[in-house]
Amino acid sequence: MDIKPATQRPELLFEVSWEVCNKIGGIYTVLSTKAKTLQKISKDTTVFIGPDVWTEANPSPWFTECNVTGLSKWAKNAKLPEGVSVRVGRWEIPGRPIAVLVKFDGMYAVKDEFYGEMWNRFGVDSLHAYGDYDEGCAFAHAAGIVIESIILSGYGQANPLPDTPRRGRPKKVTPTIVAHFDEWTTGMGLLYIKWKMPSVATVFTTHATSIGRSICGNNKPLYDYMSGYNGDQMARELNMEAKHSLEKAAAHQADAFTTVSEITARECEQLLERRPDVVTPNGFEKNFVPAAARFDAARAEARASLIGVANALTGAGYDDNAFVVITSGRCEYRNKGIDVYLDIASSLRNMAACRKVIAYVMVPAWPKEPRADLKERLADGTAATSPLQEPVLTHWLNNPDSDMVINRIRELGFCNIDPRVTVIYVPCYLNGTDGIFNRPYYDLLIGADATVFPSYYEPWGYTPLESVAFGVPTVTTSLSGFGQWVLETYENYFEECGVNVIGRGDSNYHDVVANIAHSIEYLTCADSRTTARIRRAAMRTAAAASWANFITYYDRAYDIALQNAARRS
């Protein structure tokens, strides 16, 4: 990924996302880890804008309302539409960047008028909207108004824009402001800024196209037929017209358009009909990884927890030599390769693995409650000698009959204890309060011996990158952006980079299962010196994928946006 050096940096940067101070997915990880590097480069010149979906009874654990010089004064005096309000403070992540949370309820009252304006100006077809479309657009509309108000107040600028230019005097412009919008949910904000403040440079990042994800989610082959797909036609077929129309308009109207990997760039070019200007791979910060003095103890605690839950469920008596493998992420059964992962676990029962395998599936589904019988066993502390009912599940489900993961686990016979390989399904967010582990995901990940992320649709792939940051070797596929980056950067074998990338397409499912199963078999039989080399290689790979190295791609995108905005002005 060669990149030209940027010639301009924005004087003021806004970044808008539904996941600012709102931890629901991978974009939260992108922004929250990138923030520290942005703060190092230019402290407090980035303002993150997110939705204020919190209440006094349920406040955001990631946001602290506090005084921010200049911005808090703006917030106190801002004349915003009825039903739109803001809170100014800090995002409680490394770097503690400025954050503005926006209440957007008032935007629903003007929704139809605004949608009509967006149709007339940019061709956004909101007629067939449903689901979360209105909510995302209401937030984005309000965020655009907030950005406009902040800019007109002169906050953070050497040459502020006047609210109303004097007659006979040309209106001042400040071409060093960038407004960066992430995903289709913020597209209306970008279009609002393009309409109301054309001198402001805009960047749009799609982390995954809505229509591409939908094609895959509907079990259609994306890659073999990519060149034959028309995004507009598929949007009509899959009832995705509104989201696709908005995303396509934002991509075309942005001064700079980016996505996170070359594989998704090709998808954008075909389905959105615009090639991204820059591929901006997702970096990672190692702030979440324990320091060397604490690392071994943290790993030992995590392993004790992972193996302890397995023993309490199964009564199989696993010791510390057990090989713990994890998959995690969104509960997208096919897209994330959960189907492949379960078949890998089944294949390992018939292979010559040198250690007993505990295969965790850590994907949030629809949990009902943590199991009382499992909690009782864990609290008792005595060694279990018999399995619990349903010894593959840590939390009861609200929908066990329709949950694809638990049904496949049952089909494969994992409810009948085989001490060589067991599968354990953890269907909840691991945020430290799940009732069974009571540890955040990262505090458990460090205890794994390997991770597997056999994704079919994965524009980047934070989960394997997180894994190698903790020194845990990982297996992923060539259909993930991270996997593609590894293939471009390293020789593809464990001892070189701690990662094994398995070639995946639309027609080689069983080969993928077999190849990854053999990769895990190899790791179970690796001696301690080989294992140590692989873990060190994994950490080196994570260091190479740090934001310190990857932020330059965003610099280039901002440079392109500023140049285009300056020409337009």
Long-range contacts (C-beta under 8 A, 24 or more apart in sequence): 1-279, 1-281, 1-485, 1-488, 1-553, 3-278, 3-552, 3-553, 3-556, 4-556, 5-552, 5-555, 5-556, 6-552, 6-555, 6-556, 6-558, 6-559, 7-559, 8-176, 8-558, 8-559, 8-562, 8-563, 9-41, 9-42, 9-176, 9-555, 9-558, 9-559, 10-45, 10-176, 10-177, 10-178, 10-201, 10-558, 10-562, 11-45, 11-156, 11-157, 11-158, 11-174, 11-176, 11-177, 12-45, 12-47, 12-151, 12-155, 12-156, 12-157, 12-176, 12-177, 12-178, 13-38, 13-45, 13-46, 13-47, 13-177, 13-178, 13-180, 13-558, 14-46, 14-47, 14-48, 14-49, 14-147, 14-150, 14-177, 14-178, 14-179, 14-180, 15-46, 15-47, 15-48, 15-49, 15-180, 15-181, 15-182, 16-48, 16-49, 16-50, 16-140, 16-143, 16-147, 16-179, 16-180, 16-181, 16-182, 16-186, 16-189, 17-48, 17-49, 17-50, 17-181, 17-182, 17-183, 17-185, 17-186, 18-50, 18-51, 18-136, 18-139, 18-182, 18-183, 18-185, 18-186, 19-50, 19-182, 20-48, 20-49, 20-50, 20-51, 20-91, 20-99, 20-101, 21-48, 21-50, 21-60, 21-62, 21-63, 21-91, 21-99, 21-101, 22-50, 22-51, 22-53, 22-60, 22-62, 23-62, 23-431, 25-330, 26-207, 26-329, 26-460, 26-462, 27-182, 27-183, 27-207, 29-282, 29-284, 29-462, 29-466, 30-182, 30-207, 30-282, 30-462, 31-182, 32-62, 32-91, 32-93, 32-94, 33-93, 33-94, 33-283, 33-284, 33-285, 33-287, 33-547, 34-283, 34-547, 34-551, 34-554, 35-91, 35-93, 35-94, 35-95, 35-97, 36-93, 36-94, 36-95, 36-285, 36-287, 36-547, 37-95, 37-283, 37-285, 37-547, 37-548, 37-551, 38-95, 38-97, 38-551, 39-95, 39-96, 39-97, 40-95, 41-551, 44-68, 44-97, 44-98, 45-156, 46-97, 46-98, 47-71, 47-97, 47-98, 47-99, 47-100, 47-150, 47-156, 48-91, 48-97, 48-98, 48-99, 48-100, 49-99, 49-100, 49-101, 49-102, 49-143, 49-146, 49-147, 50-99, 50-100, 50-101, 50-102, 51-101, 51-102, 51-104, 51-139, 52-85, 52-86, 52-87, 52-101, 52-102, 52-103, 52-104, 54-101, 60-101, 61-92, 62-91, 62-92, 62-93, 63-87, 63-89, 63-90, 63-91, 63-92, 63-99, 63-101, 64-89, 64-90, 64-92, 65-89, 66-90, 68-98, 70-155, 70-156, 71-98, 71-100, 71-150, 71-155, 74-149, 74-150, 74-153, 74-155, 75-100, 77-153, 78-146, 78-149, 78-153, 79-149, 80-145, 80-146, 80-149, 81-106, 81-107, 81-110, 81-142, 81-145, 82-106, 82-109, 83-107, 83-108, 83-109, 84-142, 84-145, 84-146, 86-146, 94-285, 94-287, 100-146, 100-150, 102-139, 102-142, 102-143, 102-146, 103-142, 104-138, 104-139, 104-141, 104-142, 104-143, 105-138, 106-142, 107-137, 107-138, 107-139, 107-141, 107-142, 108-134, 108-138, 111-137, 111-138, 114-141, 114-188, 117-195, 118-188, 118-191, 118-249, 121-191, 121-195, 122-191, 122-194, 122-249, 122-253, 123-245, 123-249, 124-187, 124-188, 124-191, 124-242, 124-245, 124-246, 124-249, 125-241, 125-242, 125-245, 126-242, 126-245, 126-246, 127-241, 127-242, 128-239, 128-241, 128-242, 129-242, 130-239, 130-242, 132-185, 133-242, 133-243, 133-246, 136-184, 136-185, 136-186, 136-188, 137-185, 137-187, 137-188, 137-246, 139-185, 139-186, 139-189, 140-181, 140-185, 140-186, 140-187, 140-188, 140-189, 140-190, 140-192, 141-188, 141-189, 141-192, 143-186, 143-189, 144-188, 144-189, 144-190, 144-191, 144-192, 144-193, 144-196, 145-192, 147-179, 147-189, 147-193, 147-197, 147-200, 148-192, 148-193, 148-196, 148-197, 151-177, 151-197, 151-200, 161-197, 161-199, 173-199, 173-569, 174-199, 175-199, 175-201, 175-562, 175-565, 175-566, 175-569, 176-562, 177-201, 178-202, 178-203, 178-558, 178-561, 178-562, 179-203, 180-204, 180-205, 180-558, 181-205, 181-250, 181-254, 182-207, 183-207, 184-210, 184-243, 184-246, 184-247, 184-250, 186-250, 187-246, 187-247, 187-249, 187-250, 188-246, 190-250, 190-253, 190-254, 191-249, 191-250, 191-253, 194-253, 198-565, 198-568, 198-569, 199-565, 199-568, 199-569, 200-565, 201-255, 201-256, 201-558, 201-561, 201-562, 201-564, 201-565, 202-253, 202-254, 202-255, 202-256, 202-561, 202-565, 203-254, 203-255, 203-256, 203-257, 203-258, 203-557, 203-558, 203-561, 204-250, 204-251, 204-253, 204-254, 204-256, 204-257, 204-258, 205-257, 205-258, 205-259, 205-260, 205-280, 206-247, 206-251, 206-257, 206-258, 206-259, 206-264, 206-268, 206-272, 207-259, 207-260, 207-264, 207-459, 207-460, 208-264, 208-457, 208-459, 209-244, 209-247, 209-264, 209-267, 209-268, 209-271, 209-272, 210-240, 210-243, 210-244, 210-247, 211-235, 211-238, 211-240, 211-243, 211-244, 211-247, 211-271, 212-264, 212-267, 212-271, 212-457, 213-335, 213-457, 214-238, 214-240, 216-334, 216-335, 216-456, 216-457, 217-332, 217-334, 217-335, 217-457, 219-334, 221-506, 222-267, 222-457, 222-506, 223-479, 223-505, 223-506, 224-505, 224-506, 224-507, 226-266, 226-267, 226-270, 227-270, 229-270, 229-271, 230-271, 231-270, 231-271, 231-272, 231-273, 234-271, 244-271, 247-272, 248-272, 248-273, 248-274, 254-561, 255-560, 255-561, 255-562, 255-564, 255-565, 255-568, 256-557, 256-558, 256-560, 256-561, 256-564, 258-553, 258-554, 258-557, 259-459, 260-459, 260-460, 260-481, 261-459, 261-460, 261-480, 261-481, 261-482, 261-484, 261-485, 262-481, 262-484, 263-459, 263-479, 263-480, 263-481, 263-484, 264-459, 264-460, 264-481, 267-459, 277-557, 277-560, 278-553, 278-554, 278-556, 278-557, 278-560, 279-553, 280-550, 280-553, 280-554, 280-557, 281-460, 281-481, 281-482, 281-485, 281-545, 281-550, 281-553, 282-460, 282-462, 282-465, 282-481, 282-482, 282-550, 283-545, 283-546, 283-547, 283-548, 283-549, 283-550, 283-551, 284-462, 284-465, 284-466, 284-469, 284-542, 284-545, 284-546, 284-547, 285-546, 285-547, 286-469, 286-542, 286-543, 286-546, 288-442, 288-466, 288-469, 289-442, 289-446, 289-469, 289-470, 290-446, 295-446, 295-471, 298-443, 298-446, 299-446, 299-447, 300-447, 301-443, 301-447, 302-439, 302-443, 302-444, 302-445, 302-446, 302-447, 302-448, 303-447, 304-447, 305-437, 305-439, 305-444, 305-447, 306-358, 306-360, 306-444, 306-447, 306-448, 307-358, 308-378, 309-374, 309-378, 309-394, 309-424, 309-436, 309-437, 310-358, 310-422, 310-424, 311-383, 311-384, 312-374, 312-377, 312-378, 312-384, 312-388, 313-374, 313-387, 313-388, 313-391, 313-392, 313-393, 313-394, 313-424, 314-384, 314-387, 314-388, 314-391, 314-417, 314-419, 314-422, 315-384, 315-385, 315-386, 315-387, 315-388, 315-391, 315-417, 316-356, 316-387, 316-417, 316-419, 316-422, 317-383, 317-385, 317-419, 318-356, 318-358, 318-419, 321-355, 321-356, 322-355, 322-356, 322-357, 322-358, 323-353, 323-355, 323-356, 323-357, 323-358, 323-449, 323-450, 323-520, 323-523, 323-524, 324-358, 324-360, 324-447, 324-448, 324-449, 324-450, 325-357, 325-358, 325-359, 325-360, 325-448, 325-449, 325-450, 325-451, 325-452, 325-520, 326-359, 326-360, 326-362, 326-444, 326-445, 326-448, 326-450, 326-451, 326-452, 327-359, 327-360, 327-361, 327-362, 327-363, 327-451, 327-452, 327-453, 327-454, 327-463, 328-361, 328-362, 328-363, 328-441, 328-445, 328-451, 328-453, 328-463, 329-363, 329-453, 329-463, 330-363, 330-364, 331-363, 331-364, 331-365, 331-405, 331-427, 332-457, 333-404, 333-405, 334-456, 334-457, 335-455, 335-456, 335-457, 335-458, 336-363, 336-453, 336-455, 336-456, 336-457, 336-458, 337-453, 337-454, 337-455, 337-456, 337-477, 338-363, 338-404, 338-405, 339-408, 340-454, 340-509, 340-512, 340-513, 340-516, 341-452, 341-454, 342-405, 342-408, 342-409, 342-412, 342-423, 343-412, 343-513, 344-452, 344-454, 344-513, 344-516, 344-517, 344-520, 345-412, 345-414, 345-421, 345-423, 346-412, 346-413, 346-414, 346-421, 347-513, 347-514, 347-517, 348-420, 348-421, 348-517, 348-520, 348-521, 349-418, 349-420, 349-421, 351-517, 351-518, 351-521, 352-521, 352-525, 353-420, 353-421, 353-520, 353-521, 353-524, 353-525, 354-521, 354-524, 354-525, 355-524, 355-525, 356-419, 356-420, 356-421, 357-420, 357-421, 357-422, 357-520, 357-524, 358-422, 358-424, 359-421, 359-422, 359-423, 359-424, 360-423, 360-424, 360-426, 360-448, 361-405, 361-409, 361-423, 361-424, 361-425, 361-426, 362-426, 362-430, 362-441, 362-444, 363-405, 363-426, 363-427, 364-427, 364-428, 364-429, 365-397, 365-399, 365-403, 365-405, 365-427, 365-428, 366-397, 366-398, 366-399, 366-403, 366-427, 367-395, 367-396, 367-397, 367-398, 367-427, 367-428, 368-395, 368-396, 368-397, 368-398, 369-395, 369-396, 369-435, 370-394, 370-395, 370-396, 370-428, 370-434, 370-435, 370-436, 371-395, 371-396, 371-436, 374-436, 375-435, 375-436, 378-436, 387-417, 390-415, 391-415, 391-417, 391-422, 392-422, 392-423, 392-424, 392-425, 393-424, 393-425, 393-427, 394-424, 394-425, 394-426, 394-427, 394-428, 394-434, 394-436, 394-437, 395-426, 395-427, 395-428, 395-434, 395-435, 395-436, 397-427, 403-427, 442-466, 442-470, 445-470, 445-472, 446-470, 446-471, 446-472, 448-472, 449-473, 449-523, 449-524, 450-474, 450-475, 450-520, 450-523, 451-475, 452-476, 452-516, 452-520, 453-477, 453-480, 454-502, 454-504, 454-512, 454-516, 455-479, 455-480, 455-504, 456-504, 458-482, 458-483, 464-499, 465-542, 465-545, 467-538, 468-497, 468-498, 468-499, 468-538, 468-539, 468-541, 468-542, 469-539, 469-542, 471-498, 471-535, 471-536, 471-538, 471-539, 472-535, 472-538, 473-498, 473-499, 473-500, 473-523, 473-534, 473-535, 473-538, 474-498, 474-499, 474-500, 474-538, 475-499, 475-500, 475-501, 475-502, 475-516, 475-519, 475-520, 476-500, 476-501, 476-502, 477-501, 477-502, 477-503, 477-504, 477-512, 478-502, 478-503, 478-504, 479-504, 479-505, 482-545, 485-545, 486-541, 489-544, 490-541, 494-519, 494-522, 494-523, 494-534, 494-537, 495-530, 495-533, 495-534, 495-537, 496-537, 497-537, 497-538, 497-540, 497-541, 498-534, 498-535, 498-536, 498-537, 498-538, 498-539, 498-540, 498-541, 499-538, 499-541
